[in-house]
Amino acid sequence: MIFAVLMIAACFLTVFTLLPLWRCEAWWVRSLDFPRMQLTVIALLLLVLECWLLDWHRPQTWGLSLVTLLCFAYQAWWIVPYTKLFPVEVKSTTHADNRRLIRILTANVLTPNRNAKGLMDLVRENTPDIVVTLESDSWWQSKLDALQPDFPHTVKCPQDNLYGMHVYSRLPLQESQIKYLVEADVPSIHALVPLPAGTIVRVHFLHPAPPSPTENAASSERDAELIVVAKSVADAGIPAIVAGDLNDVAWSETTRLFRKISGLLDPRVGRGMFNTFHADYWFIRWPLDHLFHSDHFTLKRISRLRHFGSDHFAIFTELMLETHTDADQVGLDVDSEDKALADAKTNQKGISKHRVPQPEKSADHH
C-alpha cells in the first residue's frame, strides 16, 4: 500500500517534471515552469519517505528512488543558480560614487489594493531615483502624483485592465515613449536616463500578459515581447536596464532565452531568488518581478521590500555604473539554436526589434 502511494506520487512528479520539456506554449504546460522550487522540495521529501518506508531489498524500490532522484536533480538544476550555492553573476560594488548610481524601485501595486500609503512609505525609506508601478490605474495615479515634487519626470499610462504603468523619476527621462509592442492593450515604457556623471542609460519597463486560463491561452504574446526587447537591447551599445513584472520566473526557458539574446545580467544569480509573488502565500512564491542590466553595472544592493497590500512584493535595486566594462561579468552563452528559437517566437507574432524604441543619441561610457 505504501509503495503504491509513493509510486503514484512519483508518477505525478515525473509528469510535472517532463511536461515543460515539451515546447508547447499552452498555459497549462508553461505554468509548470513556475513551481520548480516547490517541486524540488516535494521530490526531496518523497525521496526521504522512500528511503525511510520502503524495503531496499526489492528492486522496485531502487527503480522508484532513482526516478525520484532524477526529478529532484533536474528541478534543482534550474533553481540552484538563484541560491548562494552558485557564484554571483554580477559583482558587488566596491566604491561609492553617487553620480554613477541608479536606484530603481519596481512595484506591481495590484489595482484593487488601496494601501497607497504603504507604497509611499517604501519610497520614502529607500529613496529610489526611479519608481515604476504596474497595474496602476487612475486612482493610483491620483495618489502617486504626490511624488511629483521629488520625482518631477514622469510617464503615465493609467489603465483599468491590470496593465496600467507609471514611471516617476528624479532623473530626467529623455525620448520617453509608451509602446504597445505585441498586444493593443498591454503597454511598455521606454526611455533614456542621463546619470549625473553624464552617461546615458537606456531603460525598458515591461509587464507582458501571462499565459493563464483568464488571460492568454498560450505564452506566445509574453514570449514575443520579451524576445523582441532582448533583440533590441543586444544592439544598443550603451548601458541598458530592463525591469518589471515579466509574468515569468527567473529560471524559465523563456527568461533564460531573453538573457541569452539580450546579453543582460541577472543580479540575483548567486544571491537569492527574491520571490515577489504571491505576497500572501509563502508556499507558492516565485520570482516574477525582475531587473536585468548590461555588464556596465555592478550591484550595490538588491532587496525585496515589505508587504504593502499587493499580491506582489516591491523590489529595490541599486546599480553602480562602472567606468569600464568588467570582462569577468559573463551571463549566459547564446548559440544558433537559441537564435533560431528567438526568431521563431517573434516571427510568430510578426514583430521585429525595430518596433522597440531605439536610442537616438550616443552615450559617453566614461
C-alpha positions in Angstrom: 0.0 0.0 0.0 2.8 2.4 1.0 4.7 1.5 -2.2 1.6 2.2 -4.3 1.0 5.6 -2.8 4.7 6.6 -3.2 4.7 5.3 -6.8 1.6 7.4 -7.7 3.2 10.5 -6.1 6.4 9.8 -8.1 4.4 9.4 -11.3 2.8 12.8 -10.8 6.2 14.3 -10.0 7.6 12.8 -13.2 4.8 14.2 -15.4 5.2 17.6 -13.9 9.0 17.4 -14.5 8.9 16.2 -18.0 5.9 18.2 -19.4 7.8 21.5 -19.5 10.4 19.9 -21.8 7.7 20.0 -24.4 8.0 23.4 -26.1 4.3 23.7 -26.3 3.2 27.3 -25.4 -0.2 26.3 -23.9 -0.7 28.0 -20.5 -1.1 24.6 -18.7 2.3 23.5 -19.9 4.2 26.7 -19.4 2.7 27.2 -15.9 4.8 24.2 -14.8 7.9 26.4 -15.3 6.9 28.3 -12.2 6.8 25.9 -9.2 10.3 24.4 -9.7 11.3 25.3 -6.2 8.2 23.6 -4.8 8.7 20.6 -7.0 12.3 20.3 -5.8 11.1 20.3 -2.2 8.4 17.7 -2.9 10.9 15.5 -4.7 13.3 15.7 -1.7 10.6 14.9 0.8 9.4 12.0 -1.4 13.0 10.7 -1.6 13.2 10.8 2.2 10.0 8.9 2.6 11.1 6.3 0.1 14.4 5.8 1.9 12.6 5.6 5.3 9.5 3.5 4.4 10.4 1.1 1.6 12.1 -2.2 1.5 15.5 -1.7 -0.1 15.8 -5.4 -0.8 13.2 -5.0 -3.5 14.5 -3.8 -7.0 11.3 -1.8 -7.4 12.4 0.4 -4.5 15.7 1.2 -6.2 13.9 2.0 -9.5 11.4 4.3 -7.9 14.0 6.1 -5.8 16.2 6.5 -8.9 13.3 8.2 -10.8 12.6 10.5 -7.8 16.3 11.3 -7.5 16.5 12.3 -11.2 13.4 14.5 -10.9 15.0 16.2 -7.8 18.3 16.7 -9.6 16.6 18.1 -12.7 14.4 20.6 -10.8 17.2 21.7 -8.6 19.4 22.4 -11.7 17.0 25.2 -12.6 16.9 26.9 -9.2 20.4 26.4 -7.8 21.7 29.5 -9.7 19.3 31.5 -7.6 20.8 30.4 -4.3 24.0 31.2 -2.5 25.4 27.9 -3.6 26.1 29.4 -7.0 28.8 32.0 -7.9 27.4 35.5 -8.3 26.9 36.7 -11.9 27.1 40.4 -11.1 29.9 41.7 -8.9 29.3 43.7 -5.8 30.1 47.4 -6.0 33.5 48.2 -4.3 33.4 52.0 -4.4 30.9 54.9 -3.8 30.1 57.4 -6.5 26.6 58.8 -6.2 26.9 60.4 -9.6 27.1 57.0 -11.2 24.4 55.3 -9.1 20.9 54.5 -10.3 18.3 53.2 -7.8 15.1 51.7 -9.1 12.0 50.6 -7.1 9.5 48.4 -9.1 6.1 47.6 -7.6 3.1 45.7 -9.0 0.6 47.6 -6.9 -2.5 45.3 -7.6 -5.2 47.6 -9.0 -7.8 46.9 -6.2 -5.2 47.5 -3.5 -5.8 50.8 -1.7 -2.8 50.9 0.5 -1.1 53.7 -1.4 0.5 55.0 1.9 2.3 51.6 2.3 4.0 52.1 -1.1 4.7 55.8 -0.4 6.4 54.7 2.9 8.6 52.3 1.0 9.6 55.1 -1.5 10.4 57.4 1.3 12.5 54.9 3.2 14.5 53.6 0.2 14.9 56.9 -1.7 15.0 55.5 -5.2 15.8 57.6 -8.3 13.0 55.9 -10.3 9.7 54.4 -9.2 8.0 52.1 -11.6 4.5 50.9 -10.8 2.5 48.2 -12.6 -1.3 47.6 -12.6 -1.7 51.3 -11.6 -5.0 52.9 -12.7 -6.3 56.5 -12.5 -6.9 56.1 -8.7 -3.3 55.0 -8.2 -2.1 57.9 -10.4 -4.0 60.4 -8.2 -2.1 59.0 -5.2 1.3 58.6 -6.9 1.2 62.2 -8.1 2.1 63.2 -4.6 5.6 62.0 -5.6 6.0 64.7 -8.2 7.6 67.4 -6.1 10.6 65.0 -5.7 10.1 63.0 -8.9 9.3 65.6 -11.5 9.9 63.5 -14.6 7.0 61.2 -15.3 5.5 58.8 -17.8 1.9 58.0 -17.0 -0.3 55.3 -18.6 -3.3 54.6 -16.3 -5.4 51.7 -17.4 -8.3 49.7 -15.8 -7.3 46.3 -17.3 -4.5 45.5 -14.8 -1.8 46.7 -17.3 -1.5 50.4 -16.4 2.0 51.6 -15.8 3.6 54.7 -14.3 7.2 56.0 -14.0 8.2 58.7 -11.6 11.8 59.8 -11.7 14.2 62.2 -10.0 16.4 61.9 -13.1 15.4 63.2 -16.5 13.6 60.9 -18.8 14.6 61.6 -22.4 12.8 60.3 -25.5 10.3 58.5 -23.3 7.7 56.6 -25.1 4.7 54.3 -24.3 4.6 51.4 -26.7 2.2 48.5 -27.3 4.7 46.1 -28.7 2.6 42.9 -29.0 -0.9 43.4 -27.7 -3.1 46.5 -28.2 -3.9 47.0 -24.5 -0.6 45.9 -22.9 1.8 48.9 -22.7 5.5 49.1 -22.1 7.6 52.2 -21.3 10.9 53.1 -22.8 13.3 56.0 -22.2 16.8 57.3 -21.9 18.1 58.3 -18.4 21.1 60.6 -18.1 23.0 60.0 -14.9 24.6 62.9 -13.1 28.0 61.7 -14.3 26.9 62.3 -17.9 26.4 58.7 -19.1 23.0 57.9 -20.7 21.3 54.7 -19.7 18.6 53.0 -21.8 15.6 51.7 -19.7 12.7 49.5 -20.7 9.8 48.8 -18.3 7.6 45.8 -19.2 4.5 44.0 -18.0 3.5 41.4 -20.6 0.3 39.4 -20.1 0.9 35.9 -18.6 -0.2 32.6 -20.1 -3.2 31.6 -18.0 -6.8 30.5 -18.4 -8.1 34.0 -17.7 -5.5 35.9 -19.8 -3.8 34.4 -22.9 -4.3 30.7 -23.6 -0.6 30.5 -24.6 2.7 32.2 -23.7 3.4 33.4 -27.2 2.5 37.0 -26.6 4.6 37.2 -23.4 7.5 35.4 -25.0 7.4 37.6 -28.2 7.5 40.8 -26.1 10.4 39.7 -24.0 12.4 38.4 -27.0 11.8 41.5 -29.2 13.1 43.7 -26.4 16.1 41.4 -25.9 17.0 41.7 -29.6 16.7 45.5 -29.4 18.8 45.8 -26.3 21.5 43.5 -27.7 22.2 46.1 -30.4 22.0 49.1 -28.0 25.7 49.6 -27.4 25.0 51.7 -24.3 24.2 50.8 -20.7 20.8 49.2 -20.5 18.2 48.1 -17.9 15.1 46.1 -18.4 12.7 45.8 -15.4 9.2 45.0 -14.5 6.7 42.2 -13.8 7.5 39.8 -16.7 4.9 37.3 -15.6 7.7 34.7 -16.0 10.0 33.1 -13.4 13.7 33.8 -13.4 14.6 30.2 -14.3 12.2 29.5 -17.1 13.4 28.7 -20.6 11.9 32.0 -22.0 13.6 34.2 -19.4 16.9 32.4 -19.9 16.4 32.9 -23.7 15.8 36.6 -23.0 19.1 36.8 -21.1 21.0 34.9 -23.8 19.7 37.1 -26.7 20.0 40.4 -24.8 23.3 39.7 -23.1 21.9 41.2 -19.9 22.9 40.0 -16.5 20.8 39.0 -13.5 22.0 40.4 -10.2 20.0 37.7 -8.3 22.2 34.9 -9.6 24.3 33.6 -6.6 22.4 35.9 -4.2 18.9 34.5 -3.9 15.5 34.1 -5.5 13.9 37.3 -4.2 10.5 35.8 -4.7 7.9 38.6 -5.2 4.7 36.7 -5.9 2.5 35.7 -4.1 2.9 38.0 -1.2 0.1 36.5 0.8 1.1 32.8 0.5 4.6 31.8 1.4 4.3 28.3 0.0 3.5 29.4 -3.6 6.1 32.2 -4.1 8.4 32.6 -7.1 10.4 35.5 -8.7 8.0 37.3 -11.2 9.4 40.8 -10.8 12.8 41.3 -12.4 15.6 43.7 -13.2 18.3 42.8 -15.7 21.1 45.0 -16.8 24.1 45.2 -19.1 27.6 44.5 -17.9 28.3 48.2 -17.5 26.9 47.9 -13.9 27.9 46.3 -10.6 25.4 45.7 -7.8 25.3 47.8 -4.6 22.0 46.4 -3.2 19.0 44.4 -4.2 16.2 43.9 -1.7 12.6 42.6 -1.6 10.7 45.1 0.4 8.0 44.5 2.9 4.3 43.8 2.1 2.2 46.8 1.3 -1.1 45.2 0.4 -0.4 44.0 -3.1 -0.1 40.4 -4.1 3.4 41.3 -5.1 6.3 42.5 -3.0 8.1 45.5 -4.4 11.8 45.1 -5.3 14.5 47.7 -4.9 17.8 47.6 -6.8 20.8 49.9 -6.7 23.3 49.6 -9.5 26.7 51.3 -9.9 27.8 52.3 -13.4 31.4 51.3 -13.8 33.9 53.3 -15.8 34.8 50.3 -17.8 33.1 47.0 -18.7 34.2 44.2 -16.4 35.1 41.3 -18.5 34.6 38.9 -15.6 30.9 39.5 -15.6 29.6 37.0 -18.0 26.0 35.9 -18.5 24.5 33.0 -20.4 26.0 32.0 -23.7 23.9 32.1 -26.9 24.1 29.6 -29.7 22.5 29.2 -33.1 19.6 27.1 -31.7 18.8 29.9 -29.3 18.8 32.5 -32.0 16.5 30.3 -34.2 14.1 29.8 -31.3 14.1 33.6 -30.6 13.4 34.3 -34.3 10.5 31.8 -34.3 8.9 33.5 -31.3 9.0 37.0 -32.8 8.1 35.8 -36.3 5.0 34.0 -34.9 3.7 37.4 -33.8 5.0 39.3 -36.9 7.1 41.8 -34.9 10.7 42.9 -35.1 13.2 44.7 -32.9 12.5 47.8 -34.9 9.2 48.2 -33.1 11.1 48.8 -29.8 12.2 52.4 -29.4 15.9 52.8 -30.2 18.1 55.5 -28.6 18.9 58.3 -31.0 21.9 59.5 -29.0 25.3 58.2 -28.4 26.4 57.9 -24.9 29.6 58.7 -23.1 30.7 55.5 -21.4 33.0 57.4 -19.2 
